[in-house]
Amino acid sequence: MSTVKVIEVMSNSTKSWEDAAQTAVTHASKTLKDIKSVWVQDQTAIVTNNKITEYRVTLKLSFEIDLTKK
């Protein structure tokens, strides 16, 4: 049986919402192992001079934790 933990993460990108989500996963994977899924909870954007200049996401990131280690 596995145990999964869920955390909330916010990230941004100047390219796209998809890139913002990938940036969050890439950054989180530096310290978390066994990331299983992400759920994009919210998407927002910053607009400057009638153009989107920054994409922002809030997501739930789930990862497996090992309860056998002490």
Biopython code that builds the backbone (N, CA, C, O; Angstrom):
import numpy as np
from Bio.PDB.StructureBuilder import StructureBuilder

atoms = [
    (1, "MET", "N", (0.848, -1.181, 0.000)),
    (1, "MET", "CA", (0.000, 0.000, 0.000)),
    (1, "MET", "C", (0.887, 1.236, 0.000)),
    (1, "MET", "O", (1.900, 1.275, 0.699)),
    (2, "SER", "N", (0.517, 2.236, -0.771)),
    (2, "SER", "CA", (1.292, 3.469, -0.836)),
    (2, "SER", "C", (0.527, 4.612, -0.182)),
    (2, "SER", "O", (-0.698, 4.589, -0.065)),
    (3, "THR", "N", (1.284, 5.595, 0.233)),
    (3, "THR", "CA", (0.713, 6.803, 0.815)),
    (3, "THR", "C", (1.072, 7.974, -0.077)),
    (3, "THR", "O", (2.225, 8.129, -0.480)),
    (4, "VAL", "N", (0.087, 8.793, -0.382)),
    (4, "VAL", "CA", (0.297, 9.938, -1.265)),
    (4, "VAL", "C", (0.001, 11.215, -0.494)),
    (4, "VAL", "O", (-1.001, 11.305, 0.216)),
    (5, "LYS", "N", (0.875, 12.197, -0.637)),
    (5, "LYS", "CA", (0.694, 13.499, -0.009)),
    (5, "LYS", "C", (0.381, 14.516, -1.103)),
    (5, "LYS", "O", (0.874, 14.401, -2.225)),
    (6, "VAL", "N", (-0.438, 15.508, -0.769)),
    (6, "VAL", "CA", (-0.804, 16.558, -1.722)),
    (6, "VAL", "C", (-0.406, 17.902, -1.135)),
    (6, "VAL", "O", (-0.714, 18.206, 0.017)),
    (7, "ILE", "N", (0.285, 18.707, -1.946)),
    (7, "ILE", "CA", (0.653, 20.058, -1.539)),
    (7, "ILE", "C", (0.170, 21.043, -2.596)),
    (7, "ILE", "O", (-0.059, 20.675, -3.748)),
    (8, "GLU", "N", (0.021, 22.289, -2.191)),
    (8, "GLU", "CA", (-0.385, 23.341, -3.128)),
    (8, "GLU", "C", (0.854, 24.128, -3.542)),
    (8, "GLU", "O", (1.666, 24.516, -2.702)),
    (9, "VAL", "N", (0.988, 24.357, -4.839)),
    (9, "VAL", "CA", (2.154, 25.026, -5.394)),
    (9, "VAL", "C", (1.683, 26.119, -6.346)),
    (9, "VAL", "O", (0.700, 25.950, -7.068)),
    (10, "MET", "N", (2.393, 27.237, -6.338)),
    (10, "MET", "CA", (2.120, 28.322, -7.287)),
    (10, "MET", "C", (3.359, 28.510, -8.155)),
    (10, "MET", "O", (4.488, 28.374, -7.683)),
    (11, "SER", "N", (3.136, 28.824, -9.435)),
    (11, "SER", "CA", (4.248, 29.007, -10.356)),
    (11, "SER", "C", (3.850, 30.001, -11.447)),
    (11, "SER", "O", (2.671, 30.307, -11.621)),
    (12, "ASN", "N", (4.845, 30.497, -12.175)),
    (12, "ASN", "CA", (4.564, 31.438, -13.258)),
    (12, "ASN", "C", (5.489, 31.202, -14.442)),
    (12, "ASN", "O", (6.509, 30.522, -14.329)),
    (13, "SER", "N", (5.114, 31.773, -15.577)),
    (13, "SER", "CA", (5.891, 31.655, -16.807)),
    (13, "SER", "C", (5.530, 32.813, -17.726)),
    (13, "SER", "O", (4.418, 33.339, -17.674)),
    (14, "THR", "N", (6.464, 33.197, -18.551)),
    (14, "THR", "CA", (6.174, 34.208, -19.568)),
    (14, "THR", "C", (5.717, 33.560, -20.881)),
    (14, "THR", "O", (5.352, 34.264, -21.823)),
    (15, "LYS", "N", (5.735, 32.208, -20.948)),
    (15, "LYS", "CA", (5.385, 31.490, -22.173)),
    (15, "LYS", "C", (3.931, 31.035, -22.220)),
    (15, "LYS", "O", (3.203, 31.361, -23.158)),
    (16, "SER", "N", (3.501, 30.263, -21.186)),
    (16, "SER", "CA", (2.155, 29.664, -21.220)),
    (16, "SER", "C", (1.793, 29.104, -19.848)),
    (16, "SER", "O", (2.638, 28.988, -18.961)),
    (17, "TRP", "N", (0.494, 28.754, -19.698)),
    (17, "TRP", "CA", (0.073, 28.091, -18.470)),
    (17, "TRP", "C", (0.714, 26.708, -18.372)),
    (17, "TRP", "O", (1.087, 26.272, -17.282)),
    (18, "GLU", "N", (0.842, 26.023, -19.495)),
    (18, "GLU", "CA", (1.479, 24.709, -19.496)),
    (18, "GLU", "C", (2.924, 24.803, -19.030)),
    (18, "GLU", "O", (3.390, 23.956, -18.268)),
    (19, "ASP", "N", (3.628, 25.823, -19.482)),
    (19, "ASP", "CA", (5.012, 26.016, -19.066)),
    (19, "ASP", "C", (5.090, 26.363, -17.575)),
    (19, "ASP", "O", (6.012, 25.932, -16.884)),
    (20, "ALA", "N", (4.138, 27.128, -17.090)),
    (20, "ALA", "CA", (4.102, 27.442, -15.658)),
    (20, "ALA", "C", (3.911, 26.174, -14.837)),
    (20, "ALA", "O", (4.557, 26.003, -13.803)),
    (21, "ALA", "N", (3.026, 25.281, -15.287)),
    (21, "ALA", "CA", (2.807, 24.018, -14.588)),
    (21, "ALA", "C", (4.058, 23.146, -14.642)),
    (21, "ALA", "O", (4.437, 22.541, -13.639)),
    (22, "GLN", "N", (4.692, 23.078, -15.794)),
    (22, "GLN", "CA", (5.912, 22.284, -15.933)),
    (22, "GLN", "C", (7.027, 22.847, -15.064)),
    (22, "GLN", "O", (7.800, 22.091, -14.476)),
    (23, "THR", "N", (7.114, 24.163, -14.980)),
    (23, "THR", "CA", (8.114, 24.798, -14.120)),
    (23, "THR", "C", (7.906, 24.394, -12.662)),
    (23, "THR", "O", (8.871, 24.121, -11.948)),
    (24, "ALA", "N", (6.659, 24.356, -12.225)),
    (24, "ALA", "CA", (6.351, 23.940, -10.856)),
    (24, "ALA", "C", (6.802, 22.496, -10.614)),
    (24, "ALA", "O", (7.423, 22.203, -9.592)),
    (25, "VAL", "N", (6.492, 21.604, -11.543)),
    (25, "VAL", "CA", (6.879, 20.203, -11.400)),
    (25, "VAL", "C", (8.399, 20.061, -11.418)),
    (25, "VAL", "O", (8.963, 19.334, -10.600)),
    (26, "THR", "N", (9.054, 20.738, -12.331)),
    (26, "THR", "CA", (10.515, 20.664, -12.427)),
    (26, "THR", "C", (11.177, 21.149, -11.141)),
    (26, "THR", "O", (12.103, 20.519, -10.631)),
    (27, "HIS", "N", (10.699, 22.259, -10.631)),
    (27, "HIS", "CA", (11.275, 22.812, -9.400)),
    (27, "HIS", "C", (10.990, 21.897, -8.202)),
    (27, "HIS", "O", (11.884, 21.638, -7.396)),
    (28, "ALA", "N", (9.764, 21.413, -8.084)),
    (28, "ALA", "CA", (9.394, 20.548, -6.964)),
    (28, "ALA", "C", (10.154, 19.222, -7.001)),
    (28, "ALA", "O", (10.481, 18.661, -5.955)),
    (29, "SER", "N", (10.431, 18.728, -8.195)),
    (29, "SER", "CA", (11.104, 17.433, -8.314)),
    (29, "SER", "C", (12.551, 17.479, -7.837)),
    (29, "SER", "O", (13.179, 16.430, -7.689)),
    (30, "LYS", "N", (13.088, 18.656, -7.595)),
    (30, "LYS", "CA", (14.438, 18.759, -7.047)),
    (30, "LYS", "C", (14.492, 18.258, -5.610)),
    (30, "LYS", "O", (15.539, 17.799, -5.154)),
    (31, "THR", "N", (13.376, 18.342, -4.892)),
    (31, "THR", "CA", (13.350, 17.888, -3.497)),
    (31, "THR", "C", (12.324, 16.799, -3.238)),
    (31, "THR", "O", (12.389, 16.138, -2.201)),
    (32, "LEU", "N", (11.387, 16.591, -4.138)),
    (32, "LEU", "CA", (10.357, 15.565, -3.963)),
    (32, "LEU", "C", (10.590, 14.415, -4.930)),
    (32, "LEU", "O", (10.953, 14.623, -6.088)),
    (33, "LYS", "N", (10.380, 13.212, -4.445)),
    (33, "LYS", "CA", (10.490, 12.028, -5.297)),
    (33, "LYS", "C", (9.104, 11.485, -5.591)),
    (33, "LYS", "O", (8.160, 11.723, -4.837)),
    (34, "ASP", "N", (8.989, 10.766, -6.675)),
    (34, "ASP", "CA", (7.756, 10.056, -7.032)),
    (34, "ASP", "C", (6.541, 10.969, -7.187)),
    (34, "ASP", "O", (5.465, 10.653, -6.680)),
    (35, "ILE", "N", (6.699, 12.094, -7.880)),
    (35, "ILE", "CA", (5.551, 12.952, -8.182)),
    (35, "ILE", "C", (4.624, 12.157, -9.099)),
    (35, "ILE", "O", (5.054, 11.607, -10.113)),
    (36, "LYS", "N", (3.354, 12.107, -8.729)),
    (36, "LYS", "CA", (2.390, 11.270, -9.451)),
    (36, "LYS", "C", (1.446, 12.058, -10.347)),
    (36, "LYS", "O", (1.091, 11.593, -11.429)),
    (37, "SER", "N", (1.031, 13.255, -9.906)),
    (37, "SER", "CA", (0.068, 13.999, -10.712)),
    (37, "SER", "C", (0.018, 15.453, -10.267)),
    (37, "SER", "O", (0.494, 15.816, -9.191)),
    (38, "VAL", "N", (-0.574, 16.269, -11.127)),
    (38, "VAL", "CA", (-0.867, 17.657, -10.779)),
    (38, "VAL", "C", (-2.308, 17.947, -11.180)),
    (38, "VAL", "O", (-2.810, 17.419, -12.172)),
    (39, "TRP", "N", (-2.948, 18.775, -10.412)),
    (39, "TRP", "CA", (-4.291, 19.238, -10.715)),
    (39, "TRP", "C", (-4.231, 20.761, -10.733)),
    (39, "TRP", "O", (-3.993, 21.389, -9.702)),
    (40, "VAL", "N", (-4.445, 21.347, -11.893)),
    (40, "VAL", "CA", (-4.419, 22.799, -12.017)),
    (40, "VAL", "C", (-5.713, 23.337, -11.419)),
    (40, "VAL", "O", (-6.800, 23.145, -11.963)),
    (41, "GLN", "N", (-5.567, 24.002, -10.309)),
    (41, "GLN", "CA", (-6.714, 24.505, -9.563)),
    (41, "GLN", "C", (-7.151, 25.877, -10.068)),
    (41, "GLN", "O", (-8.340, 26.197, -10.072)),
    (42, "ASP", "N", (-6.176, 26.684, -10.495)),
    (42, "ASP", "CA", (-6.494, 28.055, -10.913)),
    (42, "ASP", "C", (-5.473, 28.534, -11.928)),
    (42, "ASP", "O", (-4.296, 28.179, -11.858)),
    (43, "GLN", "N", (-5.929, 29.336, -12.865)),
    (43, "GLN", "CA", (-5.058, 29.959, -13.858)),
    (43, "GLN", "C", (-5.369, 31.451, -13.891)),
    (43, "GLN", "O", (-6.533, 31.850, -13.938)),
    (44, "THR", "N", (-4.333, 32.258, -13.867)),
    (44, "THR", "CA", (-4.501, 33.702, -13.996)),
    (44, "THR", "C", (-3.397, 34.231, -14.907)),
    (44, "THR", "O", (-2.439, 33.524, -15.217)),
    (45, "ALA", "N", (-3.544, 35.464, -15.322)),
    (45, "ALA", "CA", (-2.534, 36.071, -16.183)),
    (45, "ALA", "C", (-2.401, 37.551, -15.848)),
    (45, "ALA", "O", (-3.343, 38.198, -15.391)),
    (46, "ILE", "N", (-1.217, 38.054, -16.089)),
    (46, "ILE", "CA", (-0.938, 39.479, -15.945)),
    (46, "ILE", "C", (-0.954, 40.087, -17.348)),
    (46, "ILE", "O", (-0.340, 39.550, -18.270)),
    (47, "VAL", "N", (-1.650, 41.196, -17.501)),
    (47, "VAL", "CA", (-1.754, 41.869, -18.793)),
    (47, "VAL", "C", (-1.078, 43.229, -18.698)),
    (47, "VAL", "O", (-1.334, 44.005, -17.777)),
    (48, "THR", "N", (-0.207, 43.503, -19.669)),
    (48, "THR", "CA", (0.476, 44.791, -19.764)),
    (48, "THR", "C", (0.338, 45.296, -21.189)),
    (48, "THR", "O", (0.680, 44.587, -22.136)),
    (49, "ASN", "N", (-0.152, 46.499, -21.348)),
    (49, "ASN", "CA", (-0.346, 47.086, -22.686)),
    (49, "ASN", "C", (-1.153, 46.159, -23.599)),
    (49, "ASN", "O", (-0.789, 45.941, -24.755)),
    (50, "ASN", "N", (-2.243, 45.622, -23.069)),
    (50, "ASN", "CA", (-3.164, 44.761, -23.807)),
    (50, "ASN", "C", (-2.556, 43.444, -24.271)),
    (50, "ASN", "O", (-3.078, 42.822, -25.197)),
    (51, "LYS", "N", (-1.465, 43.006, -23.648)),
    (51, "LYS", "CA", (-0.851, 41.724, -23.986)),
    (51, "LYS", "C", (-0.594, 40.941, -22.706)),
    (51, "LYS", "O", (-0.220, 41.510, -21.680)),
    (52, "ILE", "N", (-0.797, 39.634, -22.779)),
    (52, "ILE", "CA", (-0.474, 38.787, -21.633)),
    (52, "ILE", "C", (1.037, 38.720, -21.509)),
    (52, "ILE", "O", (1.737, 38.340, -22.447)),
    (53, "THR", "N", (1.526, 39.096, -20.335)),
    (53, "THR", "CA", (2.969, 39.113, -20.107)),
    (53, "THR", "C", (3.427, 38.041, -19.114)),
    (53, "THR", "O", (4.614, 37.726, -19.035)),
    (54, "GLU", "N", (2.486, 37.490, -18.369)),
    (54, "GLU", "CA", (2.847, 36.454, -17.401)),
    (54, "GLU", "C", (1.653, 35.543, -17.145)),
    (54, "GLU", "O", (0.538, 36.006, -16.904)),
    (55, "TYR", "N", (1.907, 34.250, -17.201)),
    (55, "TYR", "CA", (0.900, 33.233, -16.923)),
    (55, "TYR", "C", (1.175, 32.668, -15.532)),
    (55, "TYR", "O", (2.320, 32.382, -15.185)),
    (56, "ARG", "N", (0.115, 32.511, -14.740)),
    (56, "ARG", "CA", (0.272, 32.010, -13.379)),
    (56, "ARG", "C", (-0.672, 30.840, -13.144)),
    (56, "ARG", "O", (-1.815, 30.841, -13.602)),
    (57, "VAL", "N", (-0.170, 29.839, -12.420)),
    (57, "VAL", "CA", (-1.000, 28.691, -12.065)),
    (57, "VAL", "C", (-0.884, 28.405, -10.572)),
    (57, "VAL", "O", (0.160, 28.604, -9.951)),
    (58, "THR", "N", (-1.981, 27.936, -10.033)),
    (58, "THR", "CA", (-1.994, 27.349, -8.702)),
    (58, "THR", "C", (-2.402, 25.908, -8.905)),
    (58, "THR", "O", (-3.443, 25.628, -9.499)),
    (59, "LEU", "N", (-1.577, 24.985, -8.410)),
    (59, "LEU", "CA", (-1.889, 23.586, -8.646)),
    (59, "LEU", "C", (-1.684, 22.748, -7.394)),
    (59, "LEU", "O", (-0.937, 23.111, -6.486)),
    (60, "LYS", "N", (-2.369, 21.624, -7.379)),
    (60, "LYS", "CA", (-2.195, 20.614, -6.346)),
    (60, "LYS", "C", (-1.268, 19.559, -6.918)),
    (60, "LYS", "O", (-1.530, 19.001, -7.983)),
    (61, "LEU", "N", (-0.194, 19.291, -6.212)),
    (61, "LEU", "CA", (0.813, 18.351, -6.664)),
    (61, "LEU", "C", (0.807, 17.148, -5.712)),
    (61, "LEU", "O", (0.921, 17.315, -4.498)),
    (62, "SER", "N", (0.675, 15.951, -6.258)),
    (62, "SER", "CA", (0.655, 14.759, -5.408)),
    (62, "SER", "C", (1.915, 13.936, -5.642)),
    (62, "SER", "O", (2.401, 13.801, -6.765)),
    (63, "PHE", "N", (2.423, 13.393, -4.548)),
    (63, "PHE", "CA", (3.631, 12.580, -4.623)),
    (63, "PHE", "C", (3.561, 11.476, -3.567)),
    (63, "PHE", "O", (2.936, 11.626, -2.517)),
    (64, "GLU", "N", (4.214, 10.382, -3.880)),
    (64, "GLU", "CA", (4.211, 9.228, -2.996)),
    (64, "GLU", "C", (5.251, 9.431, -1.906)),
    (64, "GLU", "O", (6.355, 9.907, -2.171)),
    (65, "ILE", "N", (4.893, 9.066, -0.678)),
    (65, "ILE", "CA", (5.863, 9.148, 0.414)),
    (65, "ILE", "C", (6.147, 7.742, 0.935)),
    (65, "ILE", "O", (5.283, 6.866, 0.921)),
    (66, "ASP", "N", (7.376, 7.555, 1.393)),
    (66, "ASP", "CA", (7.802, 6.264, 1.895)),
    (66, "ASP", "C", (7.757, 6.288, 3.412)),
    (66, "ASP", "O", (8.559, 6.966, 4.055)),
    (67, "LEU", "N", (6.820, 5.550, 3.981)),
    (67, "LEU", "CA", (6.668, 5.529, 5.429)),
    (67, "LEU", "C", (7.568, 4.474, 6.080)),
    (67, "LEU", "O", (7.585, 4.358, 7.305)),
    (68, "THR", "N", (8.312, 3.706, 5.285)),
    (68, "THR", "CA", (9.168, 2.661, 5.841)),
    (68, "THR", "C", (10.515, 3.222, 6.300)),
    (68, "THR", "O", (11.187, 2.587, 7.112)),
    (69, "LYS", "N", (10.928, 4.390, 5.804)),
    (69, "LYS", "CA", (12.193, 5.002, 6.203)),
    (69, "LYS", "C", (12.030, 5.678, 7.555)),
    (69, "LYS", "O", (10.973, 6.221, 7.875)),
    (70, "LYS", "N", (13.086, 5.633, 8.331)),
    (70, "LYS", "CA", (13.046, 6.273, 9.656)),
    (70, "LYS", "C", (14.052, 7.376, 9.751)),
    (70, "LYS", "O", (14.160, 8.026, 10.791)),
]
sb = StructureBuilder()
sb.init_structure("model")
sb.init_model(0)
sb.init_chain("A")
sb.init_seg("    ")
for serial, (resi, resn, name, xyz) in enumerate(atoms, 1):
    if name == "N":
        sb.init_residue(resn, " ", resi, " ")
    sb.init_atom(name, np.array(xyz, "f"), 0.0, 1.0, " ", f" {name:<3s}", serial, name[0])
structure = sb.get_structure()
